[in-house]
Amino acid sequence: MSMPQKEAGNSAGSAENNASYGTGLEQAAAVLIALGEDAASRVISHLPTGKIVPLTNNMNTSKTVNRGMLRHVLKRLMTSLEESPVLMPDSFVADILHQALGDERARGVLSGRSSPVQERLMWLEPESVASMIRDENPQLQAVVLASMEPEFSAIVIKMLAPSRQKEVALKLSQLKEIPAASLDTISELLDRHDMGVAGGQSVNGIGRMAEMLNYLDAEVSSSLLQRIEEFDSDLAESIVSQRLNIDHLLQLNPQHLRVIIESMETDVLAMALKGLPTMRLEAVFECMSRRAASFLRDEMQSLGTVRISQVRKARDEMIAVARNLEEEELIELSLGNEATVS
């Protein structure tokens, strides 16, 4: 019976010792103050609205941090972490893959659709790929570009002869699947670089072409689109409709993204951002003042559960705003790095 009494005594002593350093709210405020502005703002962004007001009020009245309290709180936190299992959110792997690889490649990895040829191509420099396919037929060149990330296929196509670029762009836009025979041919080319082989698989040629255009400068992308429109206006319209989406907008230069955000009604912006991973939302919040970001978070939370059709409508409106701003030459929607002169 002595052991439980001793443990009870220790627990009571620990509670008394903890109380001597203030309330839990005061201790939490001290930690946030010590973390600094950037880290503290990230922590607060994950807290329920009802917890934020009393916590920040306490921070305002505290002003300074007692180092003894801080050491005590951090020691308790480390002890708690050592005794508790580390839990990984269900979306953790998907979120880091989308952030590191981009949507297209992340979806391929998560679903197991990425072929050995695709995985190997991504390790080649664009210059090596351009050299490898320079003398191949336009159809095979289009298949190779469809197997690459749009950011890099945009570099490769610019290295091809101007007369060939338009033909390859047209072939790429018409692709609906990558034939096994074409991949066999590509694998033979890749053998020279100690690459593997792969089987046939489906591919969204329109989507690939749309994404690739996003990485090209305005003059080149307009020229390629014009060539496709001359051949098939419906095909060109489909490419344009897929060229812009919410993920593309969130990857824009922060300065341009800020212009789009400031041109949006808050309620429409909040609806357009519903359902996006926290890491994607950071691109928006970092373009705003802390007060505006906090207001937007509250607006999103107040929406509750919404219909997908409402989100799509809001995103279409955001895309329309972005297109209008580009027409007014207030922003640039290209993700590529255009050359500059001084």
Secondary structure, DSSP 4 states (H G I P E B T S, - for coil): -HHHHHHHHHHHHHHHHHHTT--HHHHHHHHHHHH-HHHHHHHHTTS-HHHHHHHHHHHHHH-S--HHHHHHHHHHHHHHHHHSPPP--TTHHHHHHHHHH-HHHHHHHHHT---HHHHHHTTS-HHHHHHHHTTS-HHHHHHHHHTS-HHHHHHHHHTS-HHHHHHHHHHHHH-SEE-HHHHHHHHHHHHTTT------EE--HHHHHHHHHHTS-HHHHHHHHHHHHHH-HHHHHHHHHHH--HHHHHTS-HHHHHHHHHTS-HHHHHHHHTT--HHHHHHHHTTS-HHHHHHHHHHHHHH-S--HHHHHHHHHHHHHHHHHHHHTTS-----S------
